[in-house]
């Protein structure tokens, strides 16, 4: 059985990977909020505090996503 220290390290690592994945555009802000255990407003505030901009899609990217769906 994992000890508490190993479990905490795993959680910190997972959150770090999730944040990096968000910054790279691999996961959505909703998925990031889920992984971090935040609601949608709190995750936006968290990103602002960390100086990380919100990922937004241009109109053309949204239209491409709709066509692909």
C-alpha positions in Angstrom: 0.0 0.0 0.0 1.3 3.5 -0.9 2.1 5.7 2.0 0.6 9.2 2.2 3.8 10.9 1.0 3.8 8.9 -2.2 0.1 9.5 -2.8 0.6 13.2 -2.3 3.5 13.2 -4.8 1.3 11.4 -7.3 -1.5 14.0 -6.9 1.0 16.9 -7.3 2.5 15.3 -10.4 -1.0 14.6 -11.9 -2.0 18.2 -11.4 1.2 19.5 -12.9 0.7 17.3 -16.0 -2.9 18.5 -16.3 -1.8 22.2 -16.1 0.9 21.6 -18.7 -1.6 19.8 -20.9 -4.0 22.7 -20.6 -1.3 25.2 -21.5 -0.4 23.1 -24.6 -4.1 22.9 -25.6 -4.5 19.2 -25.1 -7.2 19.4 -22.5 -10.1 21.8 -22.0 -10.6 24.2 -19.1 -13.4 21.9 -18.0 -11.2 18.9 -17.9 -8.5 20.9 -16.0 -11.1 22.0 -13.5 -12.2 18.4 -13.0 -8.6 17.1 -12.4 -7.8 20.0 -10.1 -11.1 19.6 -8.2 -12.2 23.1 -8.9 -15.5 24.5 -10.2 -15.4 26.5 -13.5 -15.1 29.9 -11.8 -12.4 28.8 -9.4 -10.2 27.3 -12.1 -10.3 30.6 -14.0 -9.3 32.5 -10.9 -6.5 29.9 -10.3 -5.2 30.4 -13.8 -5.3 34.2 -13.5 -3.4 34.0 -10.2 -0.7 31.8 -11.9 -0.5 34.2 -14.8 -1.8 31.7 -17.3 -4.0 33.0 -20.0 -7.3 31.3 -21.0 -7.1 29.2 -24.1 -9.7 30.4 -26.6 -10.6 29.2 -30.1 -10.8 31.4 -33.1 -14.1 31.4 -35.0 -12.4 29.3 -37.8 -11.3 26.7 -35.2 -14.8 26.4 -33.8 -16.3 25.9 -37.2 -13.7 23.2 -38.0 -14.6 21.4 -34.8 -18.3 21.6 -35.7 -17.7 20.1 -39.2 -15.6 17.3 -37.6 -18.2 16.4 -35.0 
